[in-house]
Every structure is written in structure tokens, then in C-alpha cells.
């Protein structure tokens, strides 16, 4: 006889006035099992998770049945009052969020935050809570847990912060763990470590887990069952192997086909809408922009940060973020740069933009050494080198309309006469396939993929020769990611753009790049043709990165 599931949803509906966001979905998760909920942004995945934790936004109406079974007691989660929620959250149910920096208190040491969760739900004194907190920091395999106990969130890497969140979610041994996109922004090796950690803790405590993701490869690796959502409805639900190896619904087939891989390199990526008419479209071949002369040459670049000074204030010890790096980039080429967090990828990009001081070396852009430029000269260079950032929401001004954000740099650099600014702004929006009324709207009124298009339009506004894409598609759903990658390729052909493409997703880098550099601890450890490096690597570190891909 099957055991009673830990969590069971029956005909769950979530609506906001007349809009039904989740349309009668049902699922169950047993002790020690994992259900992956997959789908694009807006499919209802996160709303479903928030409903399980009683964290839906005000104005949300919920119906159907949500039952939590624990300690021989059944809770109807719709009928739980605030007092009961305080007992259930953190004790019986834990949650790991996508962005740990916004989930952790920036002015409170991480050890105190973890101890606070233990003190809230366990009858222990402060000394015992601290001891348990340090033990959990050790359990999630953080180095020097006693020292980390005293650190603030900003002093930890992304992967370390996510481990702290896992410790906070698991420290009271909940019966249900909900993980909402917990590895999206992490490197492949860190991602694998976090997944392995969650699975080990799950097996140790027989926790039921709901894992929300848009990465189907990751879902196949971690889940027993998969539920595929689209626009609030369930498209497919069943054993992970059945759903992902033999999908029945066109939407599931589309999600699997949208992801870049070795087979579709050089072809236009398919998107979800290509599939939903019931046909299986064929990917079309793309022509690359012609590759020309050298536009960027970096010679023996060193970007060092002072760690210690002597009594006279002179540097005596450096952190060598980038150490003796050399490479060149041809006009019309895409050069991929990969490596783990902290290896120096973003440091290189920021030094190329003049945002970080260069310790030694040359950066020759169109033959001019920009490494030692005066501040006033950077205005001229930044018109020709632009960056598209990882998080478009954080890099877009929330108080400015999209039109104002695009007009401001064009006015500053006199790109077009003032009388033509509105017309040029509209042309940029058309280029990145955004509707005409976008000009009067604000960043928060757009989806993640649309915000990334705004970031690309802003970079294009100055008509640059070189664009640096710093993790610019890593947080996007597979279909939106495919749209942005297609757009970047289209723009490259149209304007003969050159890209330095930084990412931790090796499939994406292989798809879009002509050549690839692999970076480790401030050094380039392998470089060459994208297919050669990523399919027949020579360096052990590159081999480890490739082996860690889901």
C-alpha cells in the first residue's frame, strides 16, 4: 500500500481578479522523493511554490486542496492561520530561493542569521544554536565554518551564499524542501556541488523535495517525477525518464529542442512558438559575419588588488585576479570566455571597459593602448565598447522610462541630431523586437527576456564596434535564451559586431562562439577553436568543467 504523500495538491487554482495564473493543477510528493516543476517564466511555477509556503502576494485568490502530512498530522494549508504558519515555515517546510543575496540580510552576519532560524524553532540556548549553525555550515561543505560564521553575505561568493540558504532551509530537518531555481546563476561545477549536497541532505533526512527549474537537463538529473507547466496549466506529468526521454506534448518537445547543443551550432535556434502549431520545424542554417582584422589585442594583462599594506601604506601583498593574460579578438568574431566564479572573467570585462585599474600590460583597441587612458578619454572609447550585463533589472534605472534610458546615452554622445532622437529610439526598439509603446514604460513592466532586449538596445544606441556580453543569457528560460541568442547573431551580421561572450553555460558558449578561452584562477589555461576546446579538451580543468555539465 503506497505511503501518504508529504505534500499533495489537488485542483490548485491561483487567480488575481479575472486573471487565472494557475489553472487547476494536481501533484503529490512522497517522503524522500523529488518532483521537478519545469516551464518558462510566467508559467506559474513560482506562484505554485509560494502557495505551498503561504507566501502568495496580496490580492491572490486560491482554491483547491493543499495538504501537508507530517508527524501523523494533516494540515490543510488553505486554512492555516498566521500562528501555525510561523510553526510550519522553517520547521516543517524549508525554501531555497533563486537569488540568495536578496534573501539574506545584508547587515547581519550569516552565522547569526542561521542561528536565528534554529533558535526560532528549537528549544535550545544561544550557545547551542551557534554550535549547530557552525555544524550546518560544515555540513554544506563551506570552508572554515567558524570564520564564515562571522562574515557578512557580501563577503561570500554566489555559490557560498546559496549553501548558506540551503543550511537555513535544512537546519530544522523539514519534511518538505522547496528549491526555486536555486542553481540558475551558478557555474556548472558549483551547480553540481550544490545539487549533490541537496541530494545527500535529502537522503539523510528523507525530505520530500520540489525543485523548480527551467533547465530540463538538470531536472532529469535530480528528479523522480517531472511536471511541465505552460501558462498555468499542466502539459505533462509523470516519471522523469518517461517525460524527458519520450515527451508527448509539443511544448515539452519545444523546451528540449530550444537548448543550444553541438548539433545546432551554426543554425538558427528554434523557439517554443515554432512548435505550438503541432508541426516539427527544421532549424535553418545561418551565415556568419565576415571575420576581419584584429580589433582588440590584450598583452600580459595583470589586474591586481591590494590585500595588505605596510606601515607606510605601501602595498605588500596582492590578490592577482587576472595575471599575465594575453589574447586577441578579430572584427566580426565571437570569442567565448568560460570558467568558474572568481576566476577573473568579469575582472577582464571591467578592465576592458576602464572600470578597473590595470596593474600591468596592454589593451590595444584598434591599435590604441587604452590601459593607461585618462578618465576624460574614456568617454570616446566607451562609445565604441559597450556591455550587456547579466541582470538587466539591476542594470536598468527603475525611475526612467525605456525611451529616456535609450535617449540619454545618444544625447550625451551626439549620436543623432536632437530632432531625430525619438525616431532613432523607435528604430532601436524595432531592432530588438520590442513593441512601439515600450518607449513610455518602465523596466518593471517587462519580463526578464524583454528587459535583456532593452539592455541590448541601450548598448546598440552608441553604435559600438565591440560588445561584451557578461553572463547576459544565464538567467533566462531556454526559449527566451534562444530568442536572445538568435537576436545577437542577427545584430552581429547586420552591424558586423564583435562579441566577447562570457558565460558559465558551456553549451551556449559552444553554440555562439568561434573561439573559446578557458580561465582558471586568473590565468588562461586553454584556448582555441570552440568545437575543438569543448569537445576534445586537453587541460584537466576544462575536462572537469565539461564533465560537470548536466
Secondary structure as the mmCIF struct_conf table of DSSP 4:
data_model
#
loop_
_struct_conf.conf_type_id
_struct_conf.id
_struct_conf.beg_label_comp_id
_struct_conf.beg_label_asym_id
_struct_conf.beg_label_seq_id
_struct_conf.end_label_comp_id
_struct_conf.end_label_asym_id
_struct_conf.end_label_seq_id
HELX_LH_PP_P HELX_LH_PP_P1 UNK A 2 UNK A 5
BEND BEND1 UNK A 6 UNK A 6
STRN STRN1 UNK A 7 UNK A 16
TURN_TY1_P TURN_TY1_P1 UNK A 17 UNK A 18
STRN STRN2 UNK A 19 UNK A 29
TURN_TY1_P TURN_TY1_P2 UNK A 31 UNK A 32
STRN STRN3 UNK A 34 UNK A 38
TURN_TY1_P TURN_TY1_P3 UNK A 41 UNK A 42
BEND BEND2 UNK A 43 UNK A 44
HELX_RH_AL_P HELX_RH_AL_P1 UNK A 45 UNK A 52
TURN_TY1_P TURN_TY1_P4 UNK A 53 UNK A 54
HELX_LH_PP_P HELX_LH_PP_P2 UNK A 56 UNK A 57
TURN_TY1_P TURN_TY1_P5 UNK A 58 UNK A 59
STRN STRN4 UNK A 60 UNK A 70
TURN_TY1_P TURN_TY1_P6 UNK A 71 UNK A 72
STRN STRN5 UNK A 73 UNK A 76
TURN_TY1_P TURN_TY1_P7 UNK A 77 UNK A 78
BEND BEND3 UNK A 79 UNK A 79
HELX_RH_AL_P HELX_RH_AL_P2 UNK A 82 UNK A 88
STRN STRN6 UNK A 89 UNK A 89
TURN_TY1_P TURN_TY1_P8 UNK A 90 UNK A 92
STRN STRN7 UNK A 93 UNK A 96
BEND BEND4 UNK A 98 UNK A 98
HELX_RH_AL_P HELX_RH_AL_P3 UNK A 100 UNK A 103
BEND BEND5 UNK A 104 UNK A 104
TURN_TY1_P TURN_TY1_P9 UNK A 106 UNK A 107
BEND BEND6 UNK A 108 UNK A 108
HELX_RH_AL_P HELX_RH_AL_P4 UNK A 110 UNK A 121
BEND BEND7 UNK A 122 UNK A 122
HELX_RH_AL_P HELX_RH_AL_P5 UNK A 126 UNK A 139
TURN_TY1_P TURN_TY1_P10 UNK A 140 UNK A 141
BEND BEND8 UNK A 143 UNK A 144
HELX_RH_AL_P HELX_RH_AL_P6 UNK A 145 UNK A 148
TURN_TY1_P TURN_TY1_P11 UNK A 149 UNK A 150
HELX_RH_3T_P HELX_RH_3T_P1 UNK A 153 UNK A 155
BEND BEND9 UNK A 156 UNK A 156
HELX_RH_AL_P HELX_RH_AL_P7 UNK A 158 UNK A 170
TURN_TY1_P TURN_TY1_P12 UNK A 171 UNK A 172
BEND BEND10 UNK A 175 UNK A 175
STRN STRN8 UNK A 176 UNK A 180
BEND BEND11 UNK A 181 UNK A 181
TURN_TY1_P TURN_TY1_P13 UNK A 182 UNK A 185
BEND BEND12 UNK A 186 UNK A 186
HELX_RH_AL_P HELX_RH_AL_P8 UNK A 188 UNK A 205
TURN_TY1_P TURN_TY1_P14 UNK A 206 UNK A 206
STRN STRN9 UNK A 208 UNK A 213
BEND BEND13 UNK A 214 UNK A 214
HELX_RH_AL_P HELX_RH_AL_P9 UNK A 216 UNK A 222
BEND BEND14 UNK A 224 UNK A 224
STRN STRN10 UNK A 225 UNK A 230
TURN_TY1_P TURN_TY1_P15 UNK A 231 UNK A 232
STRN STRN11 UNK A 233 UNK A 239
HELX_RH_AL_P HELX_RH_AL_P10 UNK A 240 UNK A 245
BEND BEND15 UNK A 246 UNK A 246
BEND BEND16 UNK A 249 UNK A 249
HELX_RH_AL_P HELX_RH_AL_P11 UNK A 250 UNK A 258
BEND BEND17 UNK A 259 UNK A 259
HELX_RH_3T_P HELX_RH_3T_P2 UNK A 262 UNK A 264
TURN_TY1_P TURN_TY1_P16 UNK A 265 UNK A 266
STRN STRN12 UNK A 267 UNK A 267
HELX_LH_PP_P HELX_LH_PP_P3 UNK A 268 UNK A 270
HELX_RH_AL_P HELX_RH_AL_P12 UNK A 272 UNK A 275
TURN_TY1_P TURN_TY1_P17 UNK A 276 UNK A 277
BEND BEND18 UNK A 278 UNK A 278
HELX_LH_PP_P HELX_LH_PP_P4 UNK A 281 UNK A 284
STRN STRN13 UNK A 285 UNK A 285
HELX_LH_PP_P HELX_LH_PP_P5 UNK A 287 UNK A 291
BEND BEND19 UNK A 293 UNK A 293
STRN STRN14 UNK A 294 UNK A 309
TURN_TY1_P TURN_TY1_P18 UNK A 311 UNK A 312
BEND BEND20 UNK A 313 UNK A 313
STRN STRN15 UNK A 315 UNK A 330
TURN_TY1_P TURN_TY1_P19 UNK A 331 UNK A 332
STRN STRN16 UNK A 334 UNK A 338
TURN_TY1_P TURN_TY1_P20 UNK A 341 UNK A 342
BEND BEND21 UNK A 343 UNK A 344
HELX_RH_AL_P HELX_RH_AL_P13 UNK A 345 UNK A 352
TURN_TY1_P TURN_TY1_P21 UNK A 353 UNK A 354
BEND BEND22 UNK A 355 UNK A 356
BEND BEND23 UNK A 359 UNK A 359
STRN STRN17 UNK A 360 UNK A 365
TURN_TY1_P TURN_TY1_P22 UNK A 366 UNK A 367
STRN STRN18 UNK A 368 UNK A 369
TURN_TY1_P TURN_TY1_P23 UNK A 371 UNK A 372
HELX_RH_AL_P HELX_RH_AL_P14 UNK A 375 UNK A 384
STRN STRN19 UNK A 385 UNK A 388
BEND BEND24 UNK A 390 UNK A 390
HELX_RH_AL_P HELX_RH_AL_P15 UNK A 392 UNK A 395
BEND BEND25 UNK A 396 UNK A 396
TURN_TY1_P TURN_TY1_P24 UNK A 398 UNK A 399
BEND BEND26 UNK A 400 UNK A 400
STRN STRN20 UNK A 401 UNK A 401
HELX_RH_AL_P HELX_RH_AL_P16 UNK A 402 UNK A 412
TURN_TY1_P TURN_TY1_P25 UNK A 413 UNK A 414
BEND BEND27 UNK A 416 UNK A 416
HELX_RH_3T_P HELX_RH_3T_P3 UNK A 418 UNK A 420
HELX_RH_AL_P HELX_RH_AL_P17 UNK A 421 UNK A 431
TURN_TY1_P TURN_TY1_P26 UNK A 432 UNK A 433
HELX_RH_3T_P HELX_RH_3T_P4 UNK A 436 UNK A 440
BEND BEND28 UNK A 441 UNK A 441
STRN STRN21 UNK A 442 UNK A 442
HELX_RH_3T_P HELX_RH_3T_P5 UNK A 443 UNK A 445
BEND BEND29 UNK A 446 UNK A 446
HELX_RH_AL_P HELX_RH_AL_P18 UNK A 448 UNK A 460
TURN_TY1_P TURN_TY1_P27 UNK A 461 UNK A 463
BEND BEND30 UNK A 465 UNK A 465
STRN STRN22 UNK A 466 UNK A 470
BEND BEND31 UNK A 471 UNK A 471
TURN_TY1_P TURN_TY1_P28 UNK A 472 UNK A 475
BEND BEND32 UNK A 476 UNK A 476
HELX_RH_AL_P HELX_RH_AL_P19 UNK A 478 UNK A 495
TURN_TY1_P TURN_TY1_P29 UNK A 496 UNK A 496
STRN STRN23 UNK A 498 UNK A 502
BEND BEND33 UNK A 504 UNK A 504
HELX_RH_AL_P HELX_RH_AL_P20 UNK A 506 UNK A 512
BEND BEND34 UNK A 514 UNK A 514
STRN STRN24 UNK A 515 UNK A 520
TURN_TY1_P TURN_TY1_P30 UNK A 521 UNK A 522
STRN STRN25 UNK A 523 UNK A 529
HELX_RH_AL_P HELX_RH_AL_P21 UNK A 530 UNK A 535
BEND BEND35 UNK A 536 UNK A 536
BEND BEND36 UNK A 539 UNK A 539
HELX_RH_AL_P HELX_RH_AL_P22 UNK A 540 UNK A 547
TURN_TY1_P TURN_TY1_P31 UNK A 548 UNK A 548
#
